[in-house]
Amino acid sequence: MSAPDAYDTLTTRRRKLITFALLGCTFLAMLDGTVVGTALPRIVEQIGGGGSWYVWLVTAYLLTSSVGVPVYGRFSDLYGRRRLLLGGLAVFLTGSLACGLAGSMEVLVASRAVQGLGAGALLTLGMALIRDLHPPSRAEGLIRMQTVLATMMVLGMVGGPVVGGLLADHAGWRWAFWLNLPIGLAAAAVLTLALPDRRPAVAPSGRLDTAGILLLAGGLSLALTGLSLKGTTSSGHSPSWSDPAVAGCLLSGLALLALLVPAERRAAVPVLPLRLFLDRTYAALLTAGFFFQAAALPVGVFLPLYFQYVRGHSATVSGLLLLPLLAGMTLGNRLTATAVLRSGHARPALLTGAGLLTIGTAAFFTLGAATPPALTSIWLLIAGLGTGPAMGGITIATQNCVPHGDMGTATAGSALTKQIGGAFGLACAQSLMGHHPMTAPTASAIGSTIAWSGAVGGLLALGALLLMRDISTPLPGSGPTPRAAAPATDRSSA
């Protein structure tokens, strides 16, 4: 007779405590992805460097966190999530401390890379453990968690620059990193004492897939570096796709990722199981997540330029004018999670989201210098409602279309393709802006950039979703998903 699942026997109070700690970990990782932007002038003033370093402060974090995401996700399926999460949290906090103590820009960039390496675990394993603690059969809890998680994603995107600016002005920029320490240590204490060490019932056998890890890390790093360089603006212009640095990084990265395929076929325990990509639904969901993010991210990045340069608003006011987009994201995610988990079907909600995102962004083709703020608010709300399904709905669907033993890998795949999609979308949007010769951004240039990026990305996401099979998620009280693996064992003394 198999032992009871370690998470099924948790008390409600203990489950909530663990969940808040996991949400805190995920929030820290999201916040630190954007916190350096507004603090950069003070950083340069105190330790040197220049504005060109901004891209590397962001890229170092993006590269290592993105590379870590699939590795952490796969290893958590093979060896359990608790120890990997605590290890990643320790690396993240070490990097945060080093960032706060950095005395030169080079040390700060290296410390940001260390931070990102730990953040990959927080982003992936935090969400995977939340799904473990709140499976679809506990729909009410999962709906609440998806709503909270979406709100934190929105706060992370918007709150990072705000927190960075406030701390740089009033407490010193180093506190943008040191603030992670008390929150992270508190989360680590809760997870150490309260989270059971649930591991797979059958330990994997075979050699560590070193070749796969190296090829995956190298390929992703080069591809993301190429996209980051393409999205970097200098003197109002971004480099072309044929620029030697951009093209060299992208082609080299794609070549390494191509070599990854035969390496994973030969591996006894592959870091990236190719069998998952043979599932039409899994591949369609990852593709849809990529294009959702590519379509949505340029809206939040380029529309503030319209509010500030065309309409003459301050940075604070332009941030407030984006609130309909953020409200739509949060509401759209909540409605999607509710619809998927109450109906047991994911495809209709995701298709609706892709359609709304396409409509909301295409409307910006008509953006002009005198467009009423009420009208842009409606467009933003529609685009936000369309983006919401990608924040939680695609993750829920991805987790439910694979066996339980691959759930960490599926969560990581969903997170990674969204990150790459966002970088790709920004790079393409910068190219579109480059086709408008101007000394300052114009309403038509910004509007057409947002519209082309969003409408094309939204339609491609819609096309990918049309190729997926509908996914049936367990309804409340129906028990575990039929594709779930055998129960894991509890090896904790907690």
C-alpha positions as CSV (number, residue, x, y, z in Angstrom):
1,M,0.0,0.0,0.0
2,S,1.5,3.3,-1.1
3,A,2.1,6.1,1.5
4,P,-0.3,9.1,1.4
5,D,0.9,12.1,-0.7
6,A,2.9,14.5,1.5
7,Y,1.0,17.5,0.3
8,D,-2.5,16.0,0.7
9,T,-2.0,15.7,4.4
10,L,-0.9,19.3,5.0
11,T,-3.2,21.4,7.3
12,T,-4.9,24.4,5.7
13,R,-2.8,26.8,7.9
14,R,0.5,25.2,6.9
15,R,-0.5,25.1,3.2
16,K,-1.3,28.8,3.3
17,L,2.0,29.6,5.0
18,I,4.0,27.7,2.4
19,T,2.0,29.3,-0.4
20,F,2.8,32.8,0.8
21,A,6.5,32.0,1.1
22,L,6.4,30.6,-2.5
23,L,4.6,33.7,-3.8
24,G,7.2,35.9,-2.0
25,C,10.0,34.0,-3.8
26,T,8.3,34.4,-7.2
27,F,7.6,38.1,-6.6
28,L,11.3,38.8,-5.7
29,A,12.5,37.1,-8.9
30,M,10.0,39.1,-11.0
31,L,10.7,42.4,-9.3
32,D,14.5,42.2,-9.7
33,G,14.1,41.7,-13.4
34,T,13.1,45.4,-13.7
35,V,14.3,47.1,-10.6
36,V,17.6,48.5,-12.0
37,G,16.1,50.8,-14.7
38,T,15.2,53.9,-12.7
39,A,18.1,53.4,-10.3
40,L,20.8,53.3,-13.1
41,P,21.6,57.1,-13.1
42,R,22.5,56.9,-9.3
43,I,24.4,53.7,-9.8
44,V,26.5,55.3,-12.6
45,E,27.0,58.4,-10.5
46,Q,28.4,56.4,-7.6
47,I,30.4,53.5,-9.2
48,G,31.0,54.7,-12.7
49,G,30.0,53.2,-16.1
50,G,27.6,54.7,-18.5
51,G,24.0,54.4,-19.8
52,S,25.1,51.6,-22.2
53,W,25.6,49.4,-19.1
54,Y,21.9,49.3,-18.6
55,V,21.4,46.6,-21.2
56,W,24.0,44.4,-19.6
57,L,22.6,44.9,-16.1
58,V,19.3,43.6,-17.5
59,T,20.7,41.1,-20.0
60,A,23.0,39.4,-17.4
61,Y,19.9,38.7,-15.2
62,L,17.8,37.6,-18.2
63,L,20.4,35.3,-19.5
64,T,21.2,33.3,-16.4
65,S,17.6,33.2,-15.2
66,S,16.4,32.0,-18.6
67,V,19.1,29.3,-18.9
68,G,18.3,28.1,-15.3
69,V,14.6,27.8,-15.9
70,P,14.5,24.6,-18.0
71,V,17.4,23.0,-16.0
72,Y,15.7,23.6,-12.6
73,G,12.3,22.5,-14.0
74,R,13.7,19.2,-15.3
75,F,15.8,18.4,-12.3
76,S,12.9,19.1,-10.0
77,D,10.9,16.4,-11.8
78,L,13.8,14.0,-11.4
79,Y,15.0,14.7,-7.9
80,G,12.3,16.8,-6.1
81,R,11.7,20.5,-5.9
82,R,12.3,21.5,-2.2
83,R,16.1,21.3,-2.1
84,L,16.5,22.9,-5.6
85,L,14.3,25.8,-4.6
86,L,16.1,26.4,-1.3
87,G,19.5,26.1,-3.2
88,G,18.2,28.6,-5.8
89,L,17.0,31.0,-3.1
90,A,20.4,30.8,-1.4
91,V,22.1,31.7,-4.8
92,F,19.6,34.5,-5.4
93,L,20.2,36.0,-1.9
94,T,24.0,35.7,-2.3
95,G,23.8,37.6,-5.6
96,S,21.6,40.2,-4.0
97,L,24.1,40.8,-1.2
98,A,26.9,41.0,-3.8
99,C,24.9,43.5,-5.9
100,G,24.5,45.7,-2.8
101,L,28.2,45.6,-2.0
102,A,29.4,46.1,-5.6
103,G,32.0,48.8,-6.0
104,S,32.3,48.7,-9.8
105,M,30.0,48.2,-12.7
106,E,31.8,45.0,-13.7
107,V,31.2,43.5,-10.3
108,L,27.6,44.6,-10.3
109,V,26.9,43.0,-13.7
110,A,28.6,39.7,-12.5
111,S,26.5,39.8,-9.3
112,R,23.3,40.3,-11.4
113,A,24.2,37.2,-13.3
114,V,24.5,35.3,-10.0
115,Q,21.1,36.7,-9.0
116,G,19.6,35.6,-12.2
117,L,20.9,32.0,-11.8
118,G,19.0,31.8,-8.5
119,A,16.0,33.6,-9.9
120,G,15.5,30.8,-12.4
121,A,14.7,28.4,-9.6
122,L,12.3,30.9,-7.9
123,L,10.4,31.6,-11.1
124,T,10.0,27.9,-12.1
125,L,9.8,26.0,-8.9
126,G,7.7,28.6,-7.1
127,M,4.9,28.2,-9.7
128,A,5.3,24.4,-9.9
129,L,5.0,24.0,-6.2
130,I,2.0,26.2,-6.1
131,R,0.4,23.9,-8.6
132,D,1.5,20.9,-6.5
133,L,-0.1,22.4,-3.4
134,H,-3.3,23.6,-5.3
135,P,-4.1,21.0,-8.0
136,P,-7.1,21.5,-10.3
137,S,-9.1,19.2,-8.0
138,R,-8.8,22.0,-5.4
139,A,-10.1,24.6,-7.9
140,E,-11.0,27.3,-5.4
141,G,-7.5,27.5,-4.0
142,L,-5.9,27.4,-7.4
143,I,-8.1,30.2,-8.7
144,R,-7.2,32.4,-5.8
145,M,-3.5,31.6,-6.3
146,Q,-3.6,32.3,-10.0
147,T,-5.2,35.7,-9.2
148,V,-2.6,36.6,-6.6
149,L,0.2,35.4,-8.9
150,A,-1.1,37.5,-11.8
151,T,-1.4,40.5,-9.6
152,M,2.2,40.0,-8.5
153,M,3.4,39.6,-12.1
154,V,1.7,43.0,-12.8
155,L,3.3,44.6,-9.7
156,G,6.6,43.1,-10.6
157,M,6.5,44.6,-14.1
158,V,5.4,48.1,-12.9
159,G,6.6,48.0,-9.3
160,G,10.3,47.3,-10.2
161,P,11.0,50.7,-11.8
162,V,8.9,52.5,-9.1
163,V,10.7,50.7,-6.2
164,G,14.1,51.2,-7.8
165,G,13.4,55.0,-8.2
166,L,12.1,55.5,-4.7
167,L,15.0,53.6,-3.1
168,A,17.6,55.3,-5.2
169,D,16.2,58.7,-4.3
170,H,15.5,58.2,-0.6
171,A,17.5,55.2,0.8
172,G,20.2,54.6,-1.7
173,W,20.2,52.3,-4.8
174,R,21.9,49.4,-2.8
175,W,18.7,48.9,-0.9
176,A,17.0,47.8,-4.1
177,F,19.1,44.6,-3.7
178,W,19.4,44.4,0.1
179,L,15.6,44.6,0.5
180,N,15.6,41.0,-0.9
181,L,17.5,39.7,2.1
182,P,14.9,39.9,4.9
183,I,12.0,38.8,2.6
184,G,14.1,35.9,1.2
185,L,15.4,34.7,4.5
186,A,11.9,34.7,6.0
187,A,10.7,32.7,3.0
188,A,13.7,30.3,3.4
189,A,12.8,29.7,7.0
190,V,9.2,28.9,6.3
191,L,10.1,26.5,3.4
192,T,12.8,24.8,5.4
193,L,10.5,24.2,8.4
194,A,7.1,23.6,6.7
195,L,7.5,22.3,3.2
196,P,7.7,18.5,3.0
197,D,10.5,17.0,0.9
198,R,8.4,15.2,-1.7
199,R,10.5,13.3,-4.2
200,P,9.7,11.0,-7.1
201,A,8.9,7.4,-6.0
202,V,11.4,6.1,-8.6
203,A,14.9,7.7,-8.7
204,P,16.3,8.3,-12.2
205,S,19.0,6.0,-13.5
206,G,21.7,7.1,-16.0
207,R,24.4,9.6,-16.5
208,L,23.8,13.3,-16.0
209,D,23.1,14.9,-19.4
210,T,26.1,17.3,-19.3
211,A,26.2,17.7,-23.1
212,G,22.5,18.7,-23.2
213,I,22.9,21.2,-20.3
214,L,25.9,22.9,-22.0
215,L,24.3,23.0,-25.4
216,L,21.0,24.3,-24.0
217,A,22.8,27.0,-21.9
218,G,25.1,28.1,-24.7
219,G,22.3,28.2,-27.3
220,L,19.9,30.1,-25.1
221,S,22.6,32.6,-24.0
222,L,23.7,33.4,-27.5
223,A,20.1,33.7,-28.9
224,L,19.0,36.0,-26.0
225,T,22.1,38.1,-26.3
226,G,21.4,38.6,-30.0
227,L,17.8,39.6,-29.3
228,S,18.9,41.9,-26.5
229,L,21.5,43.6,-28.8
230,K,18.8,44.0,-31.5
231,G,16.5,45.6,-29.0
232,T,19.1,48.1,-27.7
233,T,18.7,51.6,-29.0
234,S,21.7,53.9,-29.5
235,S,21.2,57.5,-30.7
236,G,17.6,56.7,-31.6
237,H,18.5,53.7,-33.7
238,S,18.7,49.9,-33.1
239,P,21.1,47.6,-35.0
240,S,19.8,45.7,-38.0
241,W,19.2,42.0,-38.0
242,S,22.2,41.7,-40.3
243,D,24.5,43.5,-37.9
244,P,27.5,41.1,-37.3
245,A,27.0,41.0,-33.5
246,V,23.2,40.4,-33.7
247,A,23.3,37.9,-36.6
248,G,26.4,36.2,-35.2
249,C,24.8,35.6,-31.8
250,L,21.5,34.5,-33.2
251,L,22.9,32.1,-35.8
252,S,25.4,30.6,-33.3
253,G,22.7,30.2,-30.7
254,L,20.4,28.5,-33.2
255,A,23.2,26.2,-34.3
256,L,23.9,25.0,-30.8
257,L,20.1,24.5,-30.2
258,A,20.0,22.4,-33.4
259,L,22.9,20.2,-32.0
260,L,20.8,19.8,-28.9
261,V,18.3,17.6,-30.7
262,P,20.5,14.6,-31.5
263,A,22.2,15.0,-28.1
264,E,18.9,14.7,-26.3
265,R,17.9,11.7,-28.4
266,R,21.0,9.9,-27.2
267,A,20.8,10.9,-23.5
268,A,19.6,8.4,-21.0
269,V,18.0,11.1,-18.8
270,P,17.7,14.1,-21.1
271,V,17.5,17.6,-19.6
272,L,15.0,18.5,-22.4
273,P,12.7,15.5,-23.1
274,L,11.9,15.7,-26.8
275,R,8.9,13.3,-26.4
276,L,7.0,16.3,-24.9
277,F,7.4,18.3,-28.1
278,L,5.9,15.4,-30.1
279,D,2.6,16.1,-28.3
280,R,0.8,18.5,-30.5
281,T,-1.0,20.3,-27.7
282,Y,2.2,20.9,-25.6
283,A,4.0,22.3,-28.7
284,A,1.0,24.5,-29.6
285,L,0.7,25.9,-26.1
286,L,4.4,26.8,-25.9
287,T,4.2,28.5,-29.3
288,A,1.0,30.4,-28.3
289,G,2.7,31.6,-25.1
290,F,5.7,32.8,-27.1
291,F,3.5,34.9,-29.5
292,F,1.2,36.1,-26.6
293,Q,4.2,37.7,-24.9
294,A,5.7,39.0,-28.2
295,A,2.4,40.7,-28.9
296,A,1.7,42.1,-25.4
297,L,5.1,43.4,-24.2
298,P,5.6,46.2,-26.7
299,V,2.3,47.8,-25.5
300,G,3.7,48.4,-22.0
301,V,7.1,49.5,-23.2
302,F,6.2,51.9,-26.1
303,L,2.9,53.4,-25.0
304,P,4.6,55.4,-22.1
305,L,6.7,57.1,-24.9
306,Y,3.4,58.3,-26.4
307,F,2.1,59.6,-23.1
308,Q,5.3,61.4,-22.3
309,Y,6.7,62.7,-25.7
310,V,3.4,63.2,-27.6
311,R,0.9,64.1,-24.9
312,G,3.4,65.8,-22.5
313,H,2.5,63.8,-19.4
314,S,5.0,63.1,-16.6
315,A,6.4,59.6,-16.0
316,T,4.1,59.2,-13.0
317,V,1.0,60.2,-15.0
318,S,2.0,57.9,-17.9
319,G,2.2,55.0,-15.4
320,L,-1.3,55.7,-14.1
321,L,-2.6,55.8,-17.7
322,L,-1.4,52.2,-18.1
323,L,-3.6,51.1,-15.2
324,P,-6.4,49.8,-17.6
325,L,-3.9,47.4,-19.1
326,L,-2.8,46.2,-15.7
327,A,-6.4,45.9,-14.5
328,G,-7.3,44.0,-17.7
329,M,-4.4,41.6,-17.2
330,T,-5.4,40.8,-13.6
331,L,-9.1,40.4,-14.4
332,G,-8.4,38.4,-17.6
333,N,-6.2,36.0,-15.6
334,R,-8.8,35.5,-12.9
335,L,-11.6,35.0,-15.4
336,T,-9.5,32.5,-17.4
337,A,-8.5,30.5,-14.3
338,T,-12.1,30.4,-13.2
339,A,-13.4,29.4,-16.6
340,V,-10.8,26.7,-17.2
341,L,-11.1,25.1,-13.7
342,R,-14.9,25.4,-13.5
343,S,-15.7,24.1,-17.0
344,G,-12.8,21.7,-17.3
345,H,-11.9,23.0,-20.7
346,A,-9.0,25.4,-21.6
347,R,-9.2,26.0,-25.3
348,P,-12.2,28.3,-25.5
349,A,-10.8,30.7,-22.9
350,L,-7.4,30.8,-24.5
351,L,-8.8,31.4,-28.0
352,T,-10.9,34.3,-26.6
353,G,-7.8,35.8,-25.0
354,A,-5.9,35.7,-28.3
355,G,-8.8,37.3,-30.1
356,L,-9.1,40.1,-27.6
357,L,-5.4,40.8,-27.6
358,T,-5.4,41.0,-31.4
359,I,-8.4,43.4,-31.4
360,G,-7.1,45.6,-28.6
361,T,-3.6,46.1,-30.1
362,A,-4.8,46.5,-33.7
363,A,-6.9,49.4,-32.6
364,F,-3.7,51.4,-32.1
365,F,-3.4,51.7,-35.9
366,T,-5.7,54.8,-35.4
367,L,-3.6,56.3,-32.6
368,G,-3.1,60.0,-33.1
369,A,-1.9,63.0,-31.2
370,A,-5.4,64.0,-30.2
371,T,-6.8,60.5,-29.4
372,P,-9.0,60.8,-26.3
373,P,-7.5,59.2,-23.2
374,A,-10.8,57.4,-22.6
375,L,-10.4,55.7,-26.0
376,T,-6.9,54.5,-25.3
377,S,-8.0,53.3,-21.9
378,I,-10.6,51.1,-23.6
379,W,-8.0,49.7,-26.0
380,L,-5.7,49.0,-23.1
381,L,-8.4,47.3,-21.2
382,I,-9.2,45.0,-24.1
383,A,-5.5,44.2,-24.7
384,G,-5.1,43.5,-21.0
385,L,-8.1,41.1,-20.9
386,G,-6.6,39.3,-23.9
387,T,-3.1,39.1,-22.2
388,G,-4.6,37.7,-19.0
389,P,-5.1,34.1,-20.3
390,A,-1.4,33.9,-21.2
391,M,-0.4,34.7,-17.6
392,G,-2.1,31.8,-15.9
393,G,-4.3,29.9,-18.4
394,I,-1.5,28.7,-20.6
395,T,0.5,27.5,-17.6
396,I,-2.5,25.6,-16.2
397,A,-3.2,24.1,-19.6
398,T,0.5,23.1,-20.1
399,Q,0.7,21.5,-16.7
400,N,-2.4,19.4,-17.4
401,C,-1.3,18.2,-20.9
402,V,1.7,16.3,-19.6
403,P,2.1,13.4,-17.1
404,H,2.6,14.6,-13.5
405,G,6.2,13.5,-13.5
406,D,6.9,16.1,-16.2
407,M,5.0,18.9,-14.6
408,G,8.1,20.9,-13.5
409,T,9.6,20.6,-17.0
410,A,6.3,21.8,-18.5
411,T,6.1,24.8,-16.2
412,A,9.7,25.7,-17.1
413,G,9.0,25.4,-20.8
414,S,6.0,27.7,-20.5
415,A,8.0,30.3,-18.5
416,L,11.0,30.1,-20.8
417,T,9.1,30.5,-24.1
418,K,7.3,33.5,-22.7
419,Q,10.6,35.1,-21.7
420,I,12.1,34.5,-25.2
421,G,8.9,35.7,-26.8
422,G,9.1,39.0,-24.9
423,A,12.7,39.5,-26.0
424,F,11.8,38.7,-29.6
425,G,8.7,41.0,-29.6
426,L,10.8,43.9,-28.3
427,A,13.5,43.3,-30.9
428,C,10.9,43.3,-33.7
429,A,9.2,46.3,-32.3
430,Q,12.5,48.2,-32.2
431,S,12.9,47.3,-35.9
432,L,9.5,48.7,-36.7
433,M,10.2,51.9,-34.9
434,G,13.5,52.2,-36.8
435,H,11.6,52.5,-40.1
436,H,10.2,55.9,-38.9
437,P,12.9,58.5,-39.3
438,M,12.3,61.0,-36.5
439,T,14.0,63.1,-33.8
440,A,11.3,62.2,-31.3
441,P,8.7,59.5,-31.2
442,T,5.4,60.3,-33.0
443,A,1.9,59.1,-32.4
444,S,1.7,57.3,-35.7
445,A,5.1,55.6,-35.3
446,I,4.2,54.4,-31.8
447,G,0.7,53.4,-32.7
448,S,1.7,51.4,-35.8
449,T,4.5,49.7,-33.9
450,I,2.2,48.5,-31.2
451,A,-0.5,47.5,-33.7
452,W,1.7,45.5,-36.0
453,S,3.5,43.8,-33.1
454,G,0.3,43.0,-31.3
455,A,-2.0,42.1,-34.2
456,V,0.5,39.8,-35.9
457,G,1.6,38.2,-32.6
458,G,-2.0,37.8,-31.5
459,L,-3.0,36.2,-34.8
460,L,-0.1,33.8,-34.7
461,A,-1.0,32.9,-31.1
462,L,-4.6,32.3,-32.3
463,G,-3.3,30.0,-35.1
464,A,-1.2,28.0,-32.6
465,L,-4.1,27.5,-30.3
466,L,-6.3,26.3,-33.1
467,L,-3.9,23.4,-33.6
468,M,-4.1,22.2,-30.0
469,R,-6.5,19.6,-28.7
470,D,-8.8,20.8,-25.9
471,I,-7.5,19.9,-22.4
472,S,-9.8,18.4,-19.8
473,T,-8.8,19.5,-16.3
474,P,-10.2,17.7,-13.2
475,L,-13.3,19.4,-11.8
476,P,-13.4,20.1,-8.0
477,G,-13.7,16.9,-6.1
478,S,-13.0,14.7,-9.1
479,G,-9.6,13.6,-7.8
480,P,-6.2,13.7,-9.5
481,T,-5.8,14.0,-13.2
482,P,-6.0,10.6,-15.0
483,R,-2.5,11.2,-16.5
484,A,-0.9,11.7,-13.1
485,A,2.0,9.4,-12.1
486,A,2.2,7.3,-9.0
487,P,2.2,9.2,-5.7
488,A,5.5,10.7,-4.6
489,T,7.0,9.8,-1.3
490,D,7.5,12.1,1.7
491,R,11.1,12.0,2.8
492,S,10.9,14.9,5.3
493,S,10.9,14.7,9.0
494,A,9.0,18.0,9.1
